[in-house]
Amino acid sequence: METLVDTCESVTIGWPADLVEAAMEDMTITFDSEESADSDAEAPQIVETISEDAAAAVANPVPDLARRDVELELGDEARSVSIGLPEDATVSEGFIGVDISFGAASIFTEVNLSSTCDGVCEPKDWQSALNSNDGYLTNQRQNMETIENDWPIDSGWLLSGSGGFDAYTIVVVRWNDASSEFMLCEASLDEDDLALAEVFLGVCLSAQPSWF
């Protein structure tokens, strides 16, 4: 068993040293190095998660971002997300939700913001559903070669790691069990833009849905 406390540099992207140090005092994250019998994924699987107090301490976005309301068109219904963005950020309609880009060298580096349900759209225990064997967060973990952050945040979850389809991926979800959909902010970074990871992390952590 390997503890993430022994490799704390892997969880300090974008967070002040004092907050990280305080969080480490409460942190109890361990990884199971044995490969799951039900999956061919090589990425480590979380068997314990960071405490809620520690998660709250490190989940505060650091970059100075200007808050904007971004509209998500869902058929006849419009939903908005309040999100902190750099001044040069551009928002455009995506295949699903909206795509947000800023300061990247690669056209493949961007943030996608959407409202989705990952299957049947109905109120449910989102934390359990998204972390189930075929849940969205589980599938994202299996696509990563190295998981750096994987823990609950306020009414949601933070997951980030390297390898897989993109050089680095950041996933932030926010939910309310009474809502039929959850908010998803997913940042994909190309290798040429890894220096932007801190800002992209701050952007996704700042996103707050209006419909719950």
Contacts in CASP RR format, 6 or more apart in sequence:
PFRMAT RR
TARGET T0000
AUTHOR 0000-0000-0000
METHOD contacts of the structure
MODEL  1
METLVDTCESVTIGWPADLVEAAMEDMTITFDSEESADSDAEAPQIVETI
SEDAAAAVANPVPDLARRDVELELGDEARSVSIGLPEDATVSEGFIGVDI
SFGAASIFTEVNLSSTCDGVCEPKDWQSALNSNDGYLTNQRQNMETIEND
WPIDSGWLLSGSGGFDAYTIVVVRWNDASSEFMLCEASLDEDDLALAEVF
LGVCLSAQPSWF
1 30 0 8 1.000
1 31 0 8 1.000
1 32 0 8 1.000
1 33 0 8 1.000
2 30 0 8 1.000
2 31 0 8 1.000
2 33 0 8 1.000
2 44 0 8 1.000
3 29 0 8 1.000
3 30 0 8 1.000
3 31 0 8 1.000
4 10 0 8 1.000
4 11 0 8 1.000
4 27 0 8 1.000
4 29 0 8 1.000
4 30 0 8 1.000
4 31 0 8 1.000
5 24 0 8 1.000
5 27 0 8 1.000
5 29 0 8 1.000
8 20 0 8 1.000
8 24 0 8 1.000
10 148 0 8 1.000
11 20 0 8 1.000
11 58 0 8 1.000
11 148 0 8 1.000
11 149 0 8 1.000
12 20 0 8 1.000
13 148 0 8 1.000
13 149 0 8 1.000
13 160 0 8 1.000
13 197 0 8 1.000
13 198 0 8 1.000
13 201 0 8 1.000
14 62 0 8 1.000
14 63 0 8 1.000
14 198 0 8 1.000
14 201 0 8 1.000
14 202 0 8 1.000
15 23 0 8 1.000
15 58 0 8 1.000
15 60 0 8 1.000
15 62 0 8 1.000
16 62 0 8 1.000
19 57 0 8 1.000
19 58 0 8 1.000
19 60 0 8 1.000
20 58 0 8 1.000
22 54 0 8 1.000
22 57 0 8 1.000
23 50 0 8 1.000
23 54 0 8 1.000
23 55 0 8 1.000
23 57 0 8 1.000
23 58 0 8 1.000
24 54 0 8 1.000
25 54 0 8 1.000
26 50 0 8 1.000
26 51 0 8 1.000
26 53 0 8 1.000
26 54 0 8 1.000
26 57 0 8 1.000
27 50 0 8 1.000
27 51 0 8 1.000
27 54 0 8 1.000
28 48 0 8 1.000
28 50 0 8 1.000
28 51 0 8 1.000
29 46 0 8 1.000
29 48 0 8 1.000
29 49 0 8 1.000
29 50 0 8 1.000
29 150 0 8 1.000
29 151 0 8 1.000
30 46 0 8 1.000
30 47 0 8 1.000
30 48 0 8 1.000
31 44 0 8 1.000
31 45 0 8 1.000
31 46 0 8 1.000
31 47 0 8 1.000
31 147 0 8 1.000
32 44 0 8 1.000
32 45 0 8 1.000
32 47 0 8 1.000
33 44 0 8 1.000
35 41 0 8 1.000
35 42 0 8 1.000
36 45 0 8 1.000
38 133 0 8 1.000
39 142 0 8 1.000
41 141 0 8 1.000
41 142 0 8 1.000
42 145 0 8 1.000
43 141 0 8 1.000
43 142 0 8 1.000
43 144 0 8 1.000
43 145 0 8 1.000
43 146 0 8 1.000
43 147 0 8 1.000
44 147 0 8 1.000
45 141 0 8 1.000
46 141 0 8 1.000
46 147 0 8 1.000
46 150 0 8 1.000
46 151 0 8 1.000
49 150 0 8 1.000
49 151 0 8 1.000
49 152 0 8 1.000
50 151 0 8 1.000
50 152 0 8 1.000
52 152 0 8 1.000
55 151 0 8 1.000
55 152 0 8 1.000
55 153 0 8 1.000
55 154 0 8 1.000
55 158 0 8 1.000
56 153 0 8 1.000
56 154 0 8 1.000
59 153 0 8 1.000
59 154 0 8 1.000
59 158 0 8 1.000
59 205 0 8 1.000
60 205 0 8 1.000
61 84 0 8 1.000
61 201 0 8 1.000
61 202 0 8 1.000
61 203 0 8 1.000
61 205 0 8 1.000
61 206 0 8 1.000
62 198 0 8 1.000
62 202 0 8 1.000
63 86 0 8 1.000
63 198 0 8 1.000
63 199 0 8 1.000
63 202 0 8 1.000
63 203 0 8 1.000
65 84 0 8 1.000
65 85 0 8 1.000
65 86 0 8 1.000
65 199 0 8 1.000
65 202 0 8 1.000
65 203 0 8 1.000
65 206 0 8 1.000
66 84 0 8 1.000
66 85 0 8 1.000
66 86 0 8 1.000
66 87 0 8 1.000
67 82 0 8 1.000
67 83 0 8 1.000
67 84 0 8 1.000
67 85 0 8 1.000
67 206 0 8 1.000
68 82 0 8 1.000
68 83 0 8 1.000
68 84 0 8 1.000
68 85 0 8 1.000
68 89 0 8 1.000
68 91 0 8 1.000
69 80 0 8 1.000
69 81 0 8 1.000
69 82 0 8 1.000
69 210 0 8 1.000
70 80 0 8 1.000
70 81 0 8 1.000
70 82 0 8 1.000
70 83 0 8 1.000
70 91 0 8 1.000
70 98 0 8 1.000
70 100 0 8 1.000
70 113 0 8 1.000
71 78 0 8 1.000
71 79 0 8 1.000
71 80 0 8 1.000
71 98 0 8 1.000
72 78 0 8 1.000
72 79 0 8 1.000
72 80 0 8 1.000
72 81 0 8 1.000
72 97 0 8 1.000
72 98 0 8 1.000
72 113 0 8 1.000
72 114 0 8 1.000
72 115 0 8 1.000
73 93 0 8 1.000
73 97 0 8 1.000
74 115 0 8 1.000
79 115 0 8 1.000
79 209 0 8 1.000
79 210 0 8 1.000
79 211 0 8 1.000
80 209 0 8 1.000
80 210 0 8 1.000
81 113 0 8 1.000
81 183 0 8 1.000
81 207 0 8 1.000
81 208 0 8 1.000
81 209 0 8 1.000
81 210 0 8 1.000
82 207 0 8 1.000
82 208 0 8 1.000
82 210 0 8 1.000
83 100 0 8 1.000
83 113 0 8 1.000
83 185 0 8 1.000
83 203 0 8 1.000
83 206 0 8 1.000
83 207 0 8 1.000
83 208 0 8 1.000
84 202 0 8 1.000
84 203 0 8 1.000
84 206 0 8 1.000
84 207 0 8 1.000
85 91 0 8 1.000
85 100 0 8 1.000
85 102 0 8 1.000
85 203 0 8 1.000
86 102 0 8 1.000
86 103 0 8 1.000
86 199 0 8 1.000
86 203 0 8 1.000
88 102 0 8 1.000
88 103 0 8 1.000
89 100 0 8 1.000
89 101 0 8 1.000
89 102 0 8 1.000
90 100 0 8 1.000
90 101 0 8 1.000
90 102 0 8 1.000
91 98 0 8 1.000
91 99 0 8 1.000
91 100 0 8 1.000
92 98 0 8 1.000
92 99 0 8 1.000
92 101 0 8 1.000
93 99 0 8 1.000
94 112 0 8 1.000
96 112 0 8 1.000
96 114 0 8 1.000
96 116 0 8 1.000
97 112 0 8 1.000
97 113 0 8 1.000
97 114 0 8 1.000
97 115 0 8 1.000
98 112 0 8 1.000
98 113 0 8 1.000
98 114 0 8 1.000
99 110 0 8 1.000
99 111 0 8 1.000
99 112 0 8 1.000
100 110 0 8 1.000
100 111 0 8 1.000
100 112 0 8 1.000
100 113 0 8 1.000
100 203 0 8 1.000
101 109 0 8 1.000
101 110 0 8 1.000
101 111 0 8 1.000
102 199 0 8 1.000
103 193 0 8 1.000
103 196 0 8 1.000
104 110 0 8 1.000
104 189 0 8 1.000
104 190 0 8 1.000
104 192 0 8 1.000
104 193 0 8 1.000
104 196 0 8 1.000
105 190 0 8 1.000
105 192 0 8 1.000
105 193 0 8 1.000
106 190 0 8 1.000
106 191 0 8 1.000
106 192 0 8 1.000
106 193 0 8 1.000
108 166 0 8 1.000
108 188 0 8 1.000
108 190 0 8 1.000
109 188 0 8 1.000
109 189 0 8 1.000
109 190 0 8 1.000
109 192 0 8 1.000
109 193 0 8 1.000
109 196 0 8 1.000
110 187 0 8 1.000
110 188 0 8 1.000
111 185 0 8 1.000
111 186 0 8 1.000
111 187 0 8 1.000
111 188 0 8 1.000
111 200 0 8 1.000
111 203 0 8 1.000
111 204 0 8 1.000
112 184 0 8 1.000
112 185 0 8 1.000
112 186 0 8 1.000
112 187 0 8 1.000
112 188 0 8 1.000
113 183 0 8 1.000
113 184 0 8 1.000
113 185 0 8 1.000
113 207 0 8 1.000
114 183 0 8 1.000
114 184 0 8 1.000
115 181 0 8 1.000
115 182 0 8 1.000
115 183 0 8 1.000
115 184 0 8 1.000
115 209 0 8 1.000
115 211 0 8 1.000
116 181 0 8 1.000
116 182 0 8 1.000
116 184 0 8 1.000
117 180 0 8 1.000
117 181 0 8 1.000
117 182 0 8 1.000
118 129 0 8 1.000
118 130 0 8 1.000
118 135 0 8 1.000
118 136 0 8 1.000
118 182 0 8 1.000
121 180 0 8 1.000
121 181 0 8 1.000
122 180 0 8 1.000
123 177 0 8 1.000
123 178 0 8 1.000
123 179 0 8 1.000
123 180 0 8 1.000
124 177 0 8 1.000
125 177 0 8 1.000
126 156 0 8 1.000
126 173 0 8 1.000
126 175 0 8 1.000
126 176 0 8 1.000
126 177 0 8 1.000
126 182 0 8 1.000
127 152 0 8 1.000
127 156 0 8 1.000
127 157 0 8 1.000
127 175 0 8 1.000
129 135 0 8 1.000
130 136 0 8 1.000
130 137 0 8 1.000
130 138 0 8 1.000
130 157 0 8 1.000
130 173 0 8 1.000
130 175 0 8 1.000
130 182 0 8 1.000
131 137 0 8 1.000
131 138 0 8 1.000
131 157 0 8 1.000
132 138 0 8 1.000
136 173 0 8 1.000
136 184 0 8 1.000
137 157 0 8 1.000
137 159 0 8 1.000
137 171 0 8 1.000
137 173 0 8 1.000
140 159 0 8 1.000
140 169 0 8 1.000
140 171 0 8 1.000
141 147 0 8 1.000
141 150 0 8 1.000
141 159 0 8 1.000
143 163 0 8 1.000
143 164 0 8 1.000
143 165 0 8 1.000
143 169 0 8 1.000
144 161 0 8 1.000
144 162 0 8 1.000
144 163 0 8 1.000
144 164 0 8 1.000
144 169 0 8 1.000
145 161 0 8 1.000
145 162 0 8 1.000
145 163 0 8 1.000
145 164 0 8 1.000
146 161 0 8 1.000
146 162 0 8 1.000
146 163 0 8 1.000
147 159 0 8 1.000
147 160 0 8 1.000
147 161 0 8 1.000
148 160 0 8 1.000
148 161 0 8 1.000
148 162 0 8 1.000
149 158 0 8 1.000
149 159 0 8 1.000
149 160 0 8 1.000
149 161 0 8 1.000
150 158 0 8 1.000
150 159 0 8 1.000
150 160 0 8 1.000
151 157 0 8 1.000
151 158 0 8 1.000
152 158 0 8 1.000
153 172 0 8 1.000
153 205 0 8 1.000
155 174 0 8 1.000
155 175 0 8 1.000
155 176 0 8 1.000
156 172 0 8 1.000
156 173 0 8 1.000
156 174 0 8 1.000
156 175 0 8 1.000
156 182 0 8 1.000
157 171 0 8 1.000
157 172 0 8 1.000
157 173 0 8 1.000
158 170 0 8 1.000
158 171 0 8 1.000
158 172 0 8 1.000
158 205 0 8 1.000
159 170 0 8 1.000
159 171 0 8 1.000
159 172 0 8 1.000
160 168 0 8 1.000
160 169 0 8 1.000
160 170 0 8 1.000
160 171 0 8 1.000
160 201 0 8 1.000
161 168 0 8 1.000
161 169 0 8 1.000
161 170 0 8 1.000
162 168 0 8 1.000
162 169 0 8 1.000
163 169 0 8 1.000
165 188 0 8 1.000
166 188 0 8 1.000
166 189 0 8 1.000
166 190 0 8 1.000
167 189 0 8 1.000
167 190 0 8 1.000
167 191 0 8 1.000
167 193 0 8 1.000
167 194 0 8 1.000
168 188 0 8 1.000
168 189 0 8 1.000
168 194 0 8 1.000
168 197 0 8 1.000
169 186 0 8 1.000
169 187 0 8 1.000
169 188 0 8 1.000
169 189 0 8 1.000
170 185 0 8 1.000
170 186 0 8 1.000
170 187 0 8 1.000
170 189 0 8 1.000
170 197 0 8 1.000
170 200 0 8 1.000
170 201 0 8 1.000
170 204 0 8 1.000
171 184 0 8 1.000
171 185 0 8 1.000
171 186 0 8 1.000
171 187 0 8 1.000
171 204 0 8 1.000
172 184 0 8 1.000
172 185 0 8 1.000
172 186 0 8 1.000
172 204 0 8 1.000
172 205 0 8 1.000
172 207 0 8 1.000
173 182 0 8 1.000
173 183 0 8 1.000
173 184 0 8 1.000
173 185 0 8 1.000
174 182 0 8 1.000
174 183 0 8 1.000
174 207 0 8 1.000
174 208 0 8 1.000
174 209 0 8 1.000
175 182 0 8 1.000
175 183 0 8 1.000
175 212 0 8 1.000
176 182 0 8 1.000
176 212 0 8 1.000
178 212 0 8 1.000
179 211 0 8 1.000
179 212 0 8 1.000
181 211 0 8 1.000
183 207 0 8 1.000
183 209 0 8 1.000
185 203 0 8 1.000
185 204 0 8 1.000
185 207 0 8 1.000
186 204 0 8 1.000
187 200 0 8 1.000
187 201 0 8 1.000
187 203 0 8 1.000
187 204 0 8 1.000
189 196 0 8 1.000
189 197 0 8 1.000
189 200 0 8 1.000
END
